[in-house]
Amino acid sequence: MDLNTKKLKKNAFRVTKVRGKTASRIRVPGGHLNAQLLSQIQAIAETYGNGTVHITSRQGFEVPGIEFKDMDKVNELLQPIIEALDINQTVPNSGYPAAGTRNVTACIGNRVCPYACYDTSGFAKRIEKAIFPNDLHFKIALTGCPNDCAKVRMHDFGIIGMTSPSFDPSRCVSCGACEKYCRKKSVQAIEMINERPRRNEEKCIGCGECVINCPMRAWTRGEGENKRYRLTLLGRTGKRNPRLGEDFIKWIDEESIIKIILNTYDYVKEYIAKDAPGGKEHVGYIVDRTGFEEFKKWALKDVQLPSEAIVYDPIYWKGPKY
């Protein structure tokens, strides 16, 4: 059958090795969903696929073995899943309106993990609402703390949870637990001076070890509008120049992160290679071509950073080159 493969891929179906067969890619922003949706994914796999489901590296689902002629029926079955996950859609029952921007991934966050500094799934869904649908090739990942279980430094945008701990000296009993755990498990940003802890704000990475290990709750996390993050840029895998993302801004807020990501879409639309295969080009290759300063000018347009934010400049990416 004649088939517009560009349209197929835009609708989040994959071109597979088996002639006449495709695979449906299902978005799960933040990697968190209600368990009842799993039975609906099972129904798609058993009715129109080959009975299997692949859990992707981006925390979504892929249902292989779907015949081209059944794509419209699969899109109808996807509708309640799309609605339950509150994913932006242009035409109901037509499936996903884009596949360029990949599923926003996240570690489990502070809903479960005591080390996480924030609700990663919640912030991932907020980012999803702001950026999707889009045909450009962006990869965004969130992790709750500097342990970086989600490997966010391998993405275009890596968002690392931080906490700016508040200290209540009236609760401190000078036990030294905060200093001990900061020294053994983090970067030794706390030292005991006259039997009282003193935090080096410049050295602190906001991991929250002091908060977790203080038996008297003398250290507490920043909440609400005081939530802060570390934003890393332009990590990637790939053939030519795989590399880890580098720090861009430390102690940044949520609003600024979303604005920078949206600004980067504008930057890519301006500078993407006109002959890019499939109309897609990794952001990092574009920055390599235009220079970091040009990217920074676009990225920080109309961004109001918090007063404590630290912007790293210049940034140099490392990694093997082929």
MARTORPA-872025 format. One record per atom (N, C-alpha, C): x, y negated, z negated; residue in one letter. Coordinates in steps of 0.001 Angstrom, whole numbers, plus 500000, padded with zeros to 6 digits. Layout:
<pts>
PT     px     py     pz r
PT      X      Y      Z a
...
</pts>
This chain:
<pts>
PT     px     py     pz r
PT 500846 501196 500000 m
PT 500000 500000 500000 m
PT 500874 498764 500000 m
PT 500394 497688 500656 d
PT 501102 496421 500628 d
PT 500959 495817 499237 d
PT 502070 495286 498716 l
PT 502027 494756 497361 l
PT 502977 493574 497244 l
PT 502479 492506 496650 n
PT 503306 491337 496364 n
PT 504036 491595 495051 n
PT 505292 492041 495133 t
PT 506021 492406 493910 t
PT 506296 491195 493027 t
PT 506433 490024 493629 k
PT 506639 488814 492833 k
PT 505424 488542 491953 k
PT 504243 488702 492530 k
PT 503007 488527 491769 k
PT 502877 489603 490699 k
PT 503268 490834 491035 l
PT 503199 491946 490086 l
PT 504059 491654 488859 l
PT 505300 491228 489075 k
PT 506210 490965 487967 k
PT 505758 489761 487147 k
PT 505205 488765 487804 k
PT 504693 487599 487083 k
PT 503550 487988 486149 k
PT 502806 489020 486519 n
PT 501689 489511 485714 n
PT 502158 490487 484625 n
PT 503488 490534 484416 a
PT 504113 491350 483368 a
PT 504018 492841 483639 a
PT 503973 493209 484936 f
PT 504129 494606 485313 f
PT 505529 494786 485897 f
PT 506108 495937 485665 r
PT 507470 496198 486117 r
PT 507471 497017 487414 r
PT 508405 496689 488307 v
PT 508662 497541 489454 v
PT 509518 498708 488966 v
PT 509052 499939 489180 t
PT 509753 501117 488647 t
PT 510416 501928 489763 t
PT 511113 502968 489367 k
PT 511799 503840 490330 k
PT 510843 504773 491048 k
PT 509643 504931 490521 v
PT 508681 505873 491105 v
PT 507768 505122 492072 v
PT 507763 505528 493309 r
PT 506946 504860 494335 r
PT 505467 504892 493941 r
PT 504822 503729 494026 g
PT 503398 503646 493729 g
PT 503064 503533 492254 g
PT 504098 503525 491385 k
PT 503871 503450 489942 k
PT 504482 502170 489378 k
PT 503849 501652 488340 t
PT 504355 500466 487661 t
PT 504289 500692 486154 t
PT 504745 499719 485395 a
PT 504693 499790 483936 a
PT 504197 498458 483405 a
PT 503306 498504 482434 s
PT 502750 497292 481822 s
PT 503566 496914 480606 s
PT 503988 495640 480548 r
PT 504740 495139 479408 r
PT 503817 494334 478503 r
PT 503782 494689 477235 i
PT 502832 494111 476280 i
PT 503586 493248 475274 i
PT 503225 491979 475197 r
PT 503890 491032 474299 r
PT 503410 491223 472861 r
PT 504354 491139 471929 v
PT 504034 491168 470500 v
PT 504901 490108 469824 v
PT 504500 488844 469856 p
PT 505334 487773 469300 p
PT 505692 488030 467836 p
PT 506987 487992 467537 g
PT 507435 488230 466176 g
PT 507461 489692 465787 g
PT 507055 490589 466710 g
PT 507108 492022 466441 g
PT 506111 492518 465417 g
PT 505068 491722 465104 h
PT 504122 492089 464049 h
PT 502712 492133 464628 h
PT 501996 493234 464398 l
PT 500625 493341 464894 l
PT 499799 494220 463961 l
PT 498482 494068 464071 n
PT 497563 494904 463307 n
PT 497625 496333 463831 n
PT 497682 497298 462934 a
PT 497848 498699 463327 a
PT 496733 499197 464235 a
PT 495539 498599 464157 q
PT 494435 499088 464981 q
PT 494685 498862 466473 q
PT 495572 497919 466803 l
PT 495889 497674 468211 l
PT 496689 498826 468814 l
PT 497335 499607 467966 l
PT 498122 500730 468474 l
PT 497240 501756 469179 l
PT 496020 501953 468685 s
PT 495116 502908 469327 s
PT 494685 502407 470705 s
PT 494601 501087 470873 q
PT 494237 500534 472176 q
PT 495394 500681 473168 q
PT 496619 500525 472677 i
PT 497776 500765 473536 i
PT 497845 502240 473912 i
PT 497525 503104 472956 q
PT 497483 504544 473220 q
PT 496457 504860 474316 q
PT 495307 504214 474253 a
PT 494256 504472 475239 a
PT 494720 504096 476643 a
PT 495435 502981 476775 i
PT 495948 502572 478086 i
PT 496940 503607 478600 i
PT 497833 504049 477699 a
PT 498876 505001 478092 a
PT 498272 506339 478528 a
PT 497262 506800 477821 e
PT 496683 508111 478114 e
PT 495714 508071 479289 e
PT 495048 506913 479484 t
PT 494050 506818 480548 t
PT 494683 506458 481890 t
PT 495605 505518 481885 y
PT 496157 505023 483148 y
PT 497667 505209 483283 y
PT 498364 505478 482175 g
PT 499801 505706 482248 g
PT 500135 507184 482261 g
PT 501385 507488 481898 n
PT 501800 508894 481878 n
PT 501735 509489 480478 n
PT 501051 508791 479572 g
PT 500871 509309 478223 g
PT 501972 508949 477249 g
PT 502955 508138 477711 t
PT 504037 507723 476823 t
PT 504041 506213 476664 t
PT 504716 505758 475609 v
PT 504883 504321 475349 v
PT 506337 504081 474966 v
PT 506942 503089 475575 h
PT 508314 502712 475230 h
PT 508285 501477 474343 h
PT 508922 501563 473155 i
PT 509089 500384 472296 i
PT 510329 499654 472793 i
PT 510165 498473 473330 t
PT 511266 497782 473989 t
PT 512239 497171 472992 t
PT 513392 496787 473484 s
PT 514387 496128 472638 s
PT 513921 494749 472194 s
PT 512869 494227 472823 r
PT 512341 492910 472465 r
PT 511054 493027 471647 r
PT 510853 494178 471019 q
PT 509752 494386 470080 q
PT 508373 494369 470728 q
PT 508320 494576 472010 g
PT 507038 494743 472672 g
PT 506832 496208 473013 g
PT 505799 496482 473819 f
PT 505520 497842 474272 f
PT 505531 497864 475792 f
PT 505974 498981 476336 e
PT 505922 499171 477777 e
PT 505239 500501 478060 e
PT 504204 500452 478900 v
PT 503432 501644 479244 v
PT 503754 502022 480681 v
PT 504548 503073 480884 p
PT 504932 503462 482248 p
PT 503916 504406 482889 p
PT 504095 504612 484198 g
PT 503287 505597 484922 g
PT 501943 505096 485391 g
PT 501753 503777 485451 i
PT 500467 503208 485895 i
PT 500476 503055 487416 i
PT 499418 503508 488067 e
PT 499317 503351 489513 e
PT 498950 501912 489859 e
PT 499488 501437 490988 f
PT 499238 500059 491393 f
PT 497740 499740 491440 f
PT 496956 500686 491912 k
PT 495525 500426 492088 k
PT 494787 500244 490761 k
PT 495429 500649 489655 d
PT 494770 500569 488348 d
PT 495182 499341 487530 d
PT 495973 498458 488115 m
PT 496466 497319 487346 m
PT 495339 496423 486831 m
PT 494331 496185 487646 d
PT 493213 495337 487205 d
PT 492473 495969 486024 d
PT 492325 497294 486073 k
PT 491647 497980 484961 k
PT 492496 497910 483689 k
PT 493807 498019 483844 v
PT 494699 497911 482687 v
PT 494632 496502 482095 v
PT 494581 495506 482946 n
PT 494482 494126 482448 n
PT 493213 493922 481624 n
PT 492129 494552 482040 e
PT 490891 494441 481263 e
PT 491045 495081 479882 e
PT 491745 496217 479832 l
PT 491975 496873 478540 l
PT 492968 496106 477674 l
PT 493827 495317 478320 l
PT 494787 494501 477567 l
PT 494126 493292 476911 l
PT 492962 492907 477402 q
PT 492335 491668 476945 q
PT 492143 491605 475420 q
PT 491582 492607 474765 p
PT 491423 492512 473309 p
PT 492759 492452 472570 p
PT 493810 493044 473137 i
PT 495134 492961 472519 i
PT 495670 491546 472630 i
PT 495522 490947 473800 i
PT 495975 489570 474022 i
PT 495230 488613 473101 i
PT 493921 488827 472958 e
PT 493126 487947 472097 e
PT 493490 488145 470623 e
PT 493701 489376 470212 a
PT 494025 489646 468808 a
PT 495360 489030 468411 a
PT 496305 488987 469359 l
PT 497616 488401 469090 l
PT 497663 486917 469430 l
PT 496520 486364 469853 d
PT 496371 484931 470110 d
PT 497417 484413 471095 d
PT 497547 485126 472212 i
PT 498505 484742 473249 i
PT 497797 483883 474292 i
PT 498435 482793 474679 n
PT 497847 481879 475658 n
PT 497567 482602 476971 n
PT 496427 482295 477554 q
PT 496014 482968 478788 q
PT 495271 481977 479662 q
PT 495498 482055 480956 t
PT 494837 481132 481876 t
PT 493497 481666 482367 t
PT 493431 482980 482702 v
PT 492194 483592 483197 v
PT 491933 484860 482384 v
PT 490821 484930 481642 p
PT 490518 486133 480854 p
PT 490450 487380 481725 p
PT 490837 488512 481142 n
PT 490812 489823 481800 n
PT 491787 489941 482973 n
PT 492717 488979 483073 s
PT 493691 489044 484159 s
PT 495082 489399 483652 s
PT 495170 489789 482382 g
PT 496467 490149 481839 g
PT 497297 488935 481477 g
PT 498622 489084 481572 y
PT 499538 488011 481188 y
PT 499792 487077 482374 y
PT 499770 485756 482146 p
PT 499947 484809 483241 p
PT 501403 484538 483598 p
PT 502352 485147 482883 a
PT 503773 484951 483187 a
PT 504570 486041 482487 a
PT 505781 486258 482981 a
PT 506662 487245 482352 a
PT 508084 486739 482228 a
PT 508323 485487 482630 g
PT 509688 484955 482605 g
PT 510227 484795 481209 g
PT 509548 484023 480377 t
PT 509970 483859 478992 t
PT 509686 485158 478250 t
PT 510742 485764 477749 r
PT 510605 487079 477135 r
PT 509914 486993 475771 r
PT 509447 488137 475293 n
PT 508789 488193 473992 n
PT 509703 487609 472918 n
PT 509150 486744 472079 v
PT 509912 486133 470983 v
PT 510063 487173 469876 v
PT 511289 487527 469546 t
PT 511527 488598 468578 t
PT 511874 488031 467204 t
PT 511682 488856 466184 a
PT 511954 488409 464816 a
PT 512222 489596 463907 a
PT 513052 489375 462892 c
PT 513194 490366 461833 c
PT 511905 490366 461004 c
PT 511823 491206 459994 i
PT 510567 491362 459262 i
PT 510230 490154 458399 i
PT 511216 489345 458033 g
PT 510955 488094 457332 g
PT 510573 488249 455875 g
PT 510191 487128 455273 n
PT 509955 487126 453818 n
PT 508606 487701 453407 n
PT 507821 488178 454361 r
PT 506610 488906 453975 r
PT 506988 490220 453280 r
PT 508175 490728 453595 v
PT 508633 492006 453061 v
PT 510026 491898 452440 v
PT 510962 491257 453137 c
PT 512369 491284 452744 c
PT 512690 490206 451713 c
PT 513298 490568 450581 p
PT 513633 489561 449558 p
PT 514747 488619 449990 p
PT 515540 488997 450987 y
PT 516638 488138 451431 y
PT 516179 487066 452417 y
PT 515054 487292 453080 a
PT 514588 486358 454108 a
PT 514163 485034 453495 a
PT 514542 483964 454163 c
PT 514250 482615 453659 c
PT 512915 482066 454154 c
PT 512259 482755 455107 y
PT 510995 482228 455636 y
PT 510216 483329 456334 y
PT 508997 482993 456760 d
PT 508116 483918 457462 d
PT 508486 483912 458946 d
PT 509328 484832 459335 t
PT 509824 484858 460712 t
PT 508711 485120 461726 t
PT 507798 486037 461413 s
PT 506714 486354 462351 s
PT 505804 485149 462547 s
PT 505534 484428 461462 g
PT 504688 483247 461566 g
PT 505301 482182 462448 g
PT 506605 481930 462271 f
PT 507279 480918 463084 f
PT 507397 481400 464533 f
PT 507627 482695 464737 a
PT 507703 483239 466095 a
PT 506400 483014 466853 a
PT 505282 483224 466174 k
PT 503986 483008 466826 k
PT 503756 481534 467130 k
PT 504248 480669 466265 r
PT 504124 479234 466524 r
PT 504939 478838 467755 r
PT 506134 479397 467891 i
PT 506957 479132 469072 i
PT 506270 479677 470319 i
PT 505716 480894 470212 e
PT 505006 481514 471329 e
PT 503887 480600 471843 e
PT 503115 480027 470935 k
PT 502005 479144 471345 k
PT 502523 477919 472081 k
PT 503725 477467 471733 a
PT 504272 476247 472339 a
PT 504890 476502 473712 a
PT 505425 477711 473947 i
PT 506229 477917 475152 i
PT 505591 478823 476193 i
PT 504611 479651 475817 f
PT 504083 480626 476766 f
PT 502724 480186 477292 f
PT 502425 480364 478594 p
PT 503201 481077 479601 p
PT 504261 480199 480268 p
PT 505323 480841 480740 n
PT 506372 480161 481479 n
PT 507126 481196 482294 n
PT 507523 480815 483506 d
PT 508195 481760 484395 d
PT 509717 481759 484234 d
PT 510254 480820 483459 l
PT 511702 480739 483316 l
PT 512224 481795 482353 l
PT 513469 482163 482547 h
PT 514064 483302 481852 h
PT 514697 482836 480536 h
PT 513898 482753 479487 f
PT 514393 482361 478164 f
PT 514290 483547 477211 f
PT 515256 483636 476296 k
PT 515221 484635 475236 k
PT 515419 483928 473894 k
PT 514456 484149 472993 i
PT 514445 483477 471695 i
PT 514279 484532 470612 i
PT 515060 484423 469541 a
PT 514970 485401 468455 a
PT 515131 484691 467117 a
PT 514460 485239 466097 l
PT 514483 484652 464766 l
PT 514942 485690 463748 l
PT 515732 485241 462787 t
PT 516140 486103 461687 t
PT 515991 485331 460381 t
PT 515673 486047 459308 g
PT 515295 485389 458064 g
PT 516429 484823 457254 g
PT 517651 485307 457495 c
PT 518786 484850 456702 c
PT 520071 485085 457481 c
PT 521216 484613 456972 p
PT 522478 484776 457703 p
PT 522946 486215 457885 p
PT 522274 487201 457261 n
PT 522610 488595 457567 n
PT 522384 488907 459041 n
PT 521461 488178 459655 d
PT 521175 488286 461086 d
PT 520869 489710 461534 d
PT 519919 490335 460871 c
PT 519493 491680 461263 c
PT 518908 491707 462675 c
PT 518401 490570 463157 a
PT 517776 490519 464479 a
PT 518767 490223 465594 a
PT 520054 490072 465251 k
PT 521110 489820 466247 k
PT 520775 488605 467119 k
PT 520393 487507 466461 v
PT 519910 486351 467218 v
PT 521017 485649 467997 v
PT 522272 485881 467630 r
PT 523364 485223 468352 r
PT 523591 485821 469742 r
PT 522775 486778 470138 m
PT 522850 487331 471490 m
PT 521723 486786 472366 m
PT 521139 485660 471962 h
PT 519996 485080 472671 h
PT 520278 483632 473076 h
PT 519441 483129 473986 d
PT 519566 481730 474379 d
PT 519386 480810 473177 d
PT 518399 481131 472354 f
PT 518170 480387 471114 f
PT 518097 481379 469961 f
PT 518976 481223 469000 g
PT 518946 482035 467797 g
PT 518587 481163 466607 g
PT 517582 481570 465852 i
PT 517072 480771 464732 i
PT 517318 481553 463448 i
PT 518180 481025 462600 i
PT 518610 481700 461384 i
PT 518056 480954 460174 i
PT 517319 481659 459325 g
PT 516740 481033 458144 g
PT 517798 480601 457145 g
PT 517595 479423 456577 m
PT 518478 478903 455536 m
PT 517619 478410 454378 m
PT 518210 478322 453217 t
PT 517532 477664 452114 t
PT 518498 476680 451476 t
PT 518005 475489 451208 s
PT 518792 474491 450485 s
PT 518379 474601 449020 s
PT 519121 475364 448234 p
PT 518646 475705 446885 p
PT 518616 474511 445945 p
PT 517542 474442 445162 s
PT 517426 473430 444110 s
PT 517891 474046 442792 s
PT 518594 473258 441986 f
PT 519146 473754 440735 f
PT 518530 473014 439554 f
PT 517991 473772 438601 d
PT 517421 473210 437380 d
PT 518364 473544 436224 d
PT 519178 472596 435801 p
PT 520172 472893 434754 p
PT 519554 473294 433427 p
PT 518293 472904 433188 s
PT 517667 473241 431911 s
PT 517385 474738 431788 s
PT 517348 475447 432930 r
PT 517079 476882 432905 r
PT 518361 477712 432936 r
PT 519472 477082 433253 c
PT 520734 477800 433413 c
PT 521306 478222 432061 c
PT 521739 479480 431951 v
PT 522352 479987 430718 v
PT 523848 480279 430928 v
PT 524397 479765 432030 s
PT 525836 479894 432322 s
PT 526285 481347 432409 s
PT 525443 482207 432969 c
PT 525804 483627 433066 c
PT 526793 483898 434192 c
PT 526842 483001 435181 g
PT 527780 483161 436283 g
PT 527323 484089 437383 g
PT 526068 484549 437347 a
PT 525589 485476 438372 a
PT 525601 484833 439763 a
PT 525217 483574 439839 c
PT 525180 482899 441137 c
PT 526575 482821 441750 c
PT 527557 482467 440937 e
PT 528936 482379 441424 e
PT 529439 483741 441865 e
PT 529139 484766 441088 k
PT 529606 486121 441379 k
PT 529077 486612 442726 k
PT 527756 486480 442941 y
PT 527174 487013 444169 y
PT 527502 486152 445384 y
PT 527653 484847 445162 c
PT 528071 483982 446269 c
PT 529496 484338 446697 c
PT 530332 484674 445733 r
PT 531726 485037 446027 r
PT 531818 486409 446676 r
PT 531059 487388 446166 k
PT 531185 488751 446650 k
PT 530384 489031 447924 k
PT 529243 488347 448105 k
PT 528357 488677 449226 k
PT 528207 487555 450237 k
PT 528731 486370 449921 s
PT 528561 485253 450843 s
PT 529882 484518 451034 s
PT 529877 483193 450977 v
PT 531046 482411 451403 v
PT 531738 481691 450250 v
PT 531385 482019 449002 q
PT 531985 481399 447811 q
PT 531785 479881 447824 q
PT 530522 479484 447980 a
PT 530186 478062 447964 a
PT 529860 477564 446558 a
PT 529830 478467 445584 i
PT 529557 478096 444186 i
PT 530776 478434 443339 i
PT 531152 477511 442491 e
PT 532206 477775 441520 e
PT 531738 477316 440141 e
PT 532276 477942 439103 m
PT 531925 477597 437725 m
PT 532923 476555 437216 m
PT 532398 475420 436845 i
PT 533208 474336 436285 i
PT 532658 473998 434912 i
PT 533484 474159 433883 n
PT 533036 473974 432494 n
PT 531803 474828 432207 n
PT 531847 476069 432736 e
PT 530797 477061 432517 e
PT 529452 476660 433129 e
PT 529499 475770 434108 r
PT 528276 475392 434829 r
PT 528527 475561 436323 r
PT 527542 476074 437051 p
PT 527736 476276 438498 p
PT 527696 474966 439271 p
PT 528603 474861 440230 r
PT 528606 473698 441116 r
PT 528627 474200 442559 r
PT 527677 473742 443360 r
PT 527527 474197 444742 r
PT 528212 473229 445701 r
PT 529024 473780 446585 n
PT 529673 473010 447644 n
PT 528686 472914 448808 n
PT 528027 471783 448970 e
PT 526978 471637 449973 e
PT 527511 471803 451395 e
PT 528728 471363 451619 e
PT 529302 471455 452963 e
PT 529596 472905 453342 e
PT 530025 473700 452376 k
PT 530398 475083 452628 k
PT 529190 476019 452631 k
PT 528132 475670 451927 c
PT 526963 476533 451753 c
PT 526320 476864 453093 c
PT 525990 478147 453289 i
PT 525318 478583 454512 i
PT 523828 478837 454286 i
PT 523338 478530 453081 g
PT 521898 478649 452831 g
PT 521372 480052 452780 g
PT 522180 481015 452340 c
PT 521753 482413 452368 c
PT 520761 482758 451262 c
PT 520793 482026 450140 g
PT 519858 482283 449053 g
PT 520303 483337 448065 g
PT 521554 483800 448134 e
PT 522033 484787 447164 e
PT 521933 484250 445736 e
PT 522176 482968 445563 c
PT 522074 482366 444229 c
PT 520644 482447 443708 c
PT 519672 482228 444599 v
PT 518260 482272 444214 v
PT 517860 483691 443832 v
PT 518249 484649 444660 i
PT 517849 486043 444443 i
PT 518422 486594 443146 i
PT 519648 486202 442814 n
PT 520357 486847 441712 n
PT 520350 486068 440407 n
PT 519754 484893 440368 c
PT 519689 484141 439115 c
PT 518605 484743 438205 c
PT 518952 485249 437039 p
PT 517951 485888 436168 p
PT 517007 484889 435504 p
PT 517355 483621 435526 m
PT 516559 482601 434833 m
PT 515804 481679 435789 m
PT 515892 481960 437095 r
PT 515267 481097 438110 r
PT 515719 479653 437992 r
PT 516992 479466 437682 a
PT 517554 478127 437702 a
PT 517741 477638 439134 a
PT 517967 478594 440050 w
PT 518056 478271 441482 w
PT 516739 478669 442153 w
PT 516168 477781 442957 t
PT 514924 478062 443686 t
PT 515070 477619 445137 t
PT 514272 478239 445995 r
PT 514320 477930 447426 r
PT 513596 476630 447745 r
PT 514051 475973 448811 g
PT 513299 474861 449370 g
PT 512094 475398 450117 g
PT 510916 474838 449904 e
PT 509686 475316 450532 e
PT 509022 474194 451331 e
PT 507960 474571 452056 g
PT 507158 473602 452783 g
PT 507977 472802 453772 g
PT 507913 471481 453668 e
PT 508621 470609 454593 e
PT 510131 470688 454415 e
PT 510590 471312 453337 n
PT 512028 471406 453092 n
PT 512649 472668 453684 n
PT 511886 473485 454400 k
PT 512445 474675 455026 k
PT 513430 474261 456120 k
PT 514574 474918 456140 r
PT 515615 474560 457085 r
PT 516178 475797 457774 r
PT 516848 475576 458897 y
PT 517332 476661 459746 y
PT 518685 476305 460345 y
PT 519340 477329 460862 r
PT 520532 477141 461694 r
PT 520143 477531 463115 r
PT 520401 476667 464079 l
PT 520057 476928 465469 l
PT 521334 477230 466244 l
PT 521382 478435 466843 t
PT 522528 478803 467672 t
PT 522119 478806 469138 t
PT 523099 478613 470003 l
PT 522809 478429 471423 l
PT 523533 479418 472319 l
PT 522813 479895 473302 l
PT 523317 480472 474536 l
PT 524208 481693 474371 l
PT 523801 482572 473450 g
PT 524388 483907 473450 g
PT 523734 484710 474560 g
PT 524407 485742 475013 r
PT 523823 486532 476100 r
PT 524582 487832 476287 r
PT 523879 488811 476846 t
PT 524538 489982 477385 t
PT 524726 489707 478875 t
PT 524824 490720 479688 g
PT 524932 490474 481119 g
PT 526261 490940 481685 g
PT 526390 490850 482997 k
PT 527540 491405 483701 k
PT 528769 490501 483644 k
PT 528577 489203 483902 r
PT 529735 488353 484161 r
PT 530449 487857 482917 r
PT 529689 487424 481929 n
PT 530326 486758 480793 n
PT 529479 486919 479529 n
PT 529398 488144 478975 p
PT 528653 488317 477722 p
PT 529337 487559 476601 p
PT 528533 486999 475688 r
PT 529118 486202 474609 r
PT 528115 486011 473485 r
PT 528623 485655 472322 l
PT 527771 485340 471189 l
PT 527408 483862 471206 l
PT 526190 483554 470699 g
PT 525774 482172 470582 g
PT 526597 481427 469541 g
PT 526773 480143 469756 e
PT 527527 479282 468837 e
PT 526574 478347 468101 e
PT 526987 477931 466902 d
PT 526170 477006 466120 d
PT 525987 475684 466868 d
PT 524743 475203 466897 f
PT 524432 473899 467484 f
PT 524027 472904 466398 f
PT 523050 473305 465558 i
PT 522601 472405 464493 i
PT 522373 473209 463220 i
PT 522898 472713 462127 k
PT 522722 473310 460800 k
PT 521781 472425 460001 k
PT 520894 473038 459209 w
PT 519878 472346 458402 w
PT 518859 471622 459285 w
PT 518412 472308 460334 i
PT 517408 471745 461235 i
PT 516020 472204 460802 i
PT 514981 471462 461177 d
PT 513607 471776 460807 d
PT 512865 472427 461976 d
PT 511658 472943 461705 e
PT 510885 473660 462714 e
PT 510480 472776 463888 e
PT 509998 471575 463597 e
PT 509539 470681 464664 e
PT 510661 470399 465653 e
PT 511854 470154 465131 s
PT 512982 469841 466006 s
PT 513378 471041 466858 s
PT 513315 472240 466292 i
PT 513652 473443 467054 i
PT 512702 473609 468238 i
PT 511411 473483 467988 i
PT 510433 473645 469068 i
PT 510636 472575 470139 i
PT 510892 471341 469729 k
PT 511106 470259 470692 k
PT 512347 470512 471539 k
PT 513426 470995 470933 i
PT 514653 471289 471678 i
PT 514411 472392 472700 i
PT 513660 473432 472305 i
PT 513358 474514 473252 i
PT 512540 473977 474425 i
PT 511515 473178 474148 l
PT 510690 472617 475223 l
PT 511513 471691 476113 l
PT 512404 470900 475523 n
PT 513283 470041 476314 n
PT 514184 470863 477231 n
PT 514594 472029 476751 t
PT 515473 472882 477555 t
PT 514742 473423 478774 t
PT 513444 473682 478659 y
PT 512676 474066 479850 y
PT 512759 472961 480907 y
PT 512634 471705 480481 d
PT 512736 470592 481434 d
PT 514124 470538 482064 d
PT 515139 470759 481251 y
PT 516524 470755 481736 y
PT 516731 471852 482784 y
PT 516230 473052 482507 v
PT 516410 474159 483434 v
PT 515672 473901 484741 v
PT 514472 473365 484664 k
PT 513723 473049 485886 k
PT 514488 472064 486763 k
PT 515239 471175 486132 e
PT 516011 470179 486870 e
PT 517263 470785 487517 e
PT 517914 471711 486823 y
PT 519242 472141 487250 y
PT 519349 473606 487682 y
PT 518284 474378 487619 i
PT 518380 475780 488006 i
PT 518832 475902 489456 i
PT 519675 476872 489735 a
PT 520169 477080 491096 a
PT 519009 477374 492036 a
PT 518971 476678 493142 k
PT 517860 476835 494081 k
PT 517838 478219 494710 k
PT 519001 478870 494738 d
PT 519072 480208 495321 d
PT 519161 481286 494249 d
PT 518727 480977 493006 a
PT 518786 481948 491915 a
PT 517933 483166 492261 a
PT 518476 484370 492140 p
PT 517701 485583 492470 p
PT 516425 485664 491657 p
PT 515320 485829 492346 g
PT 514033 485916 491669 g
PT 513591 484623 491017 g
PT 514286 483515 491329 g
PT 513938 482235 490718 g
PT 514311 482149 489254 g
PT 515225 483041 488808 k
PT 515618 483065 487401 k
PT 517128 482922 487289 k
PT 517554 482147 486278 e
PT 518971 481994 485978 e
PT 519109 481774 484480 e
PT 520025 482494 483855 h
PT 520232 482338 482420 h
PT 520639 480906 482104 h
PT 520106 480392 481006 v
PT 520380 479010 480615 v
PT 521880 478773 480476 v
PT 522591 479742 479908 g
PT 524019 479571 479681 g
PT 524802 479331 480956 g
PT 524431 479983 482057 y
PT 525131 479768 483317 y
PT 524894 478346 483833 y
PT 523703 477834 483582 i
PT 523401 476463 484012 i
PT 524221 475466 483197 i
PT 524316 475702 481879 v
PT 525123 474823 481027 v
PT 526594 474904 481425 v
PT 527072 476085 481768 d
PT 528449 476228 482244 d
PT 528684 475358 483473 d
PT 527664 475231 484300 r
PT 527800 474484 485556 r
PT 527679 472969 485348 r
PT 526726 472544 484520 t
PT 526497 471099 484339 t
PT 527366 470491 483253 t
PT 527879 471335 482361 g
PT 528616 470829 481204 g
PT 527701 470699 480004 g
PT 528275 470915 478819 f
PT 527478 470903 477596 f
PT 526881 469532 477304 f
PT 527605 468461 477572 e
PT 527111 467122 477244 e
PT 525827 466787 477989 e
PT 525730 467225 479226 e
PT 524498 466982 479981 e
PT 523341 467765 479367 e
PT 523593 469027 479005 f
PT 522560 469813 478324 f
PT 522142 469145 477023 f
PT 523098 468715 476230 k
PT 522807 468109 474928 k
PT 521933 466865 475088 k
PT 522201 466079 476125 k
PT 521403 464870 476378 k
PT 519937 465236 476582 k
PT 519675 466283 477349 w
PT 518305 466728 477583 w
PT 517717 467360 476336 w
PT 518490 468212 475676 a
PT 517971 468990 474548 a
PT 517530 468104 473395 a
PT 518265 467026 473123 l
PT 517983 466187 471958 l
PT 517093 464980 472287 l
PT 516544 464943 473501 k
PT 515673 463825 473871 k
PT 514448 463770 472959 k
PT 514234 462630 472310 d
PT 513079 462365 471439 d
PT 513010 463309 470234 d
PT 514119 463926 469857 v
PT 514156 464808 468693 v
PT 514517 463987 467458 v
PT 513713 464109 466418 q
PT 513958 463400 465158 q
PT 514464 464404 464125 q
PT 515770 464530 464024 l
PT 516362 465500 463115 l
PT 516265 465027 461672 l
PT 516164 465954 460712 p
PT 516206 465559 459302 p
PT 517560 464948 458966 p
PT 517584 464124 457939 s
PT 518792 463366 457604 s
PT 519981 464270 457289 s
PT 519730 465455 456753 e
PT 520829 466340 456365 e
PT 521337 467212 457504 e
PT 520700 467139 458675 a
PT 521091 467990 459799 a
PT 522519 467680 460243 a
PT 523245 468735 460608 i
PT 524608 468606 461110 i
PT 524637 469148 462536 i
PT 525010 468296 463487 v
PT 525077 468681 464893 v
PT 526531 468983 465249 v
PT 526763 470171 465810 y
PT 528117 470567 466184 y
PT 528412 470115 467611 y
PT 529551 469476 467785 d
PT 529904 468931 469095 d
PT 531420 468706 469142 d
PT 532110 469178 470167 p
PT 531603 469975 471290 p
PT 531451 471442 470898 p
PT 530816 472209 471782 i
PT 530657 473642 471570 i
PT 531410 474385 472667 i
PT 532164 475394 472266 y
PT 532886 476237 473211 y
PT 532460 477686 473004 y
PT 532085 478341 474093 w
PT 531659 479736 474009 w
PT 532816 480645 474370 w
PT 532902 481738 473637 k
PT 533970 482701 473865 k
PT 533390 483935 474548 k
PT 534208 484950 474677 g
PT 533715 486202 475250 g
PT 534495 486579 476494 g
PT 534390 487845 476908 p
PT 535115 488303 478099 p
PT 534564 487676 479375 p
PT 535438 487438 480305 k
PT 535030 486896 481605 k
PT 535476 487866 482695 k
PT 534579 488087 483666 y
PT 534899 489012 484755 y
PT 534845 488287 486087 y
</pts>
